[in-house]
Amino acid sequence: MSAPRMLRVLLLLLATPGCCTQRWEPCSDLRPLDLLAEALPPDGTGGAVRTVQVHGASGLQLPAASARAWSFPASRLFFRCGLFPAEFSIVVTLKAPSLPPKKNEYLLTVVAEERDALLLGLRYSSTQLHFLFLSEDAAGAWQTRVSFRSPGLMDSQWHTLVLAVSEGSFSLVVDCGLPVDIMADVPFPAALSVRGARFFIGSRRRTKGLFTGLVRQLVLLPGSDATPRLCPSRNAQLAELSIPQVLQGKPDDKEVLKCPHEADMKVTLGSRPLCTKAQEAKFWFNAARKELHLCVGGQWVSVLAGRAKLDYLEEHQRLPTGSETLGLEVFGIPGVGLFVAAAHRKATSAIYKWTDGKFVSYQSIRTHQAQSWRHFTIGRKIFLAVANFGPDEKGQEFSVIYKWSHRKLKFTPYQRIATHSARDWEAFEVDGEHFLAVANHREGDNHNINSVIYKWSPRARLFEANQTIATSGAYDWEFFRVGPYSFLVVANTFNGTSTRVHSHLYIWLLGSFRLFQSFLTFGAADWEVFRIRDRVFLAVANSHSYDVETQLRNDSYTINSVIYELNVTAQAFVKFQDVPTCSALDWEFFSVGEDHFLVVANSFDGDSFSVNSIVYRWQGYEGFVAVHSLPTFGCRDWEAFDTTAGSYLIYSSAKEPLSRVLRLRTS
């Protein structure tokens, strides 16, 4: 706190009758104040209060019958004087329910009871988190609202929020991620009187706007920002400052608050079922691999994995492709099966279906020097987009989006989009809206052109141009999220004179992507983002070092690719490890049991395309260590996939019409 601000607070406190003695003291303790513990009924009369356990953590479900049941007088906390602290932070750990548009629910309010005035409040909607407070001057009183856009709370997961307030500065941190800072025109009051006020947990003194989710932690920390006390954390979504005793373990018979622990566990045995809405929050046990999976958001998430160990890889299938293959995309269609789309250099690309333990030809699609495929869904619609590098017979350049026909059981053309030597598509969702980003590599001999982000129009039912980003020989896009933040990183390969160019990471802010960080790369061909526990990594595949002055040398293909790790404190990705590679074109991350692996597509060493691609295993402090050397020929792309029979890798070759499926043998 600055000296002038401290002086103002001291004068206000001294002017308050009965507030202070000759020695100044804060209105409350400066320790964390557990608001949940204060609100818990002391005699167990609040029978509607329940503890519910979800994803391994317990939370309180607030009583719907009476909003007043979860409240307490402000004087219980501010016992020395009736002023709310001028600087403070609020820590909330919650599992928020999904809300319809325009509906709000309160997490916390402080209400002056006699005049029913909201002095301070924290509420959220489907798109925003709002902090409210009462401002007063000689002209009167009004309510100020500070809003944070889309903190991403309604995903059926636990989240920990830290709201820090200091004068006109308001900062929100979600799951120990990057802070969102707002400088408001109206500062928080230096002397907000809370005499005769009450704290209401999960409501605004009435049933309308009552919080219907689970709350695990609600703490007021006067005088400071709680973020350094919580972050970094190994489990950022459940970072703890102070939680009530009743949530720290199962209550025993001597405790006055009786909170039943609930569990609704349904387990499916046998072959892998579809993870549909009907299966949501249900379990599937894979007896063959001794693994327990939970259906969450349409995907089976491993919650108890058998301690399998990767012993070796063996060739499972040689897949003739009829052409050199530049990209692979493995995907599933519910109720139909597992597929791989192969981007062929020649005029026809192919889709293969997993049948009786192998891929067999399923559908042929006319393409033009296809580079990659991208599978994505919008609601019930299933799409597949191809990036065409070459022009068609009329000299026109365009890439095509195909839509799955449930009647024909095939993909049919849906939309054509003009592109320029397209290398890659990336599909993603931000704030409930769907996007496609194309990597335009060059236009004629000009590599310094715009790549385009398209946005799905629900009205037109088409993708429309939304944002352009300047790129240099763009080769790949990769989208990922960290907490509530959305990122998009591009692999820039060549600027017309050199492969020594910067690739850029962008962050989604206020409706568009803004530059966040730049990386010096050398012919970057691929980005791969992956997580190991609570650590976030970003690996770039550098293909070669070239500029017009030095020309190409044989050793210019044998260069380091780089793995970066997110440093939350520095708010940037920092170099974690250099990995020697031979014209690397792709990274693929996969896991076996509790072990994590990276496989690199080494394509050329300066003399030959017969180059071993390497599998690296995560070994903690040592980083990634080479454990398997796989003979490959012009390796272009790796994809990992699982079936009920086991786990596999498939790689494509840009130099021969043959892809190979490798089976992971475990013990």
Secondary structure, DSSP 8 states (H G I E B T S, - for coil): --HHHHHHHHHHHHTSTTT--SS---SS-SS-EEHHHHHS-TTS--TT-EEEEETTEEEEE--SS-GGGSEEEGGGT--S-SEE-SEEEEEEEEE-----TT--EEEEEEEETTTTEEEEEEEE-SSEEEEEEEEEETTEEEEEEEEEE-----SSS-EEEEEEEETTEEEEEETT---EEEE-SS---SSEE-TTEEEEESSSSSSTT---SEEEEEEEEETS-SHHHH-S-TTGGG--S---GGGSS---TT-S----------EE-SS-----GGGTT-EEEETTTTEEEEEETTEEEEEE-----EEEEEEEEEEE-SS-EEEEEEEEETTTEEEEEEEESSSEEEEEEEETTEEEEEEEEE-SSEEEEEEEEETTEEEEEEEE-S--TTS--EEEEEEEETTTTEEEEEEEEE-SSEEEEEEEEETTEEEEEEEE--BTTB-EEEEEEEEEETTTTEEEEEEEEEEESEEEEEEEEETTEEEEEEEE---SSBSEEEEEEEEEETTEEEEEEEEEEESEEEEEEEEETTEEEEEEEE----BTTT---GGGGEEEEEEEEEETTTTEEEEEEEEEEESEEEEEEEEETTEEEEEEEE---SS-SEEEEEEEEE-GGG-EEEEEEEEEESEEEEEEEEETTEEEEEEEESSSSEEEEEEEEE-
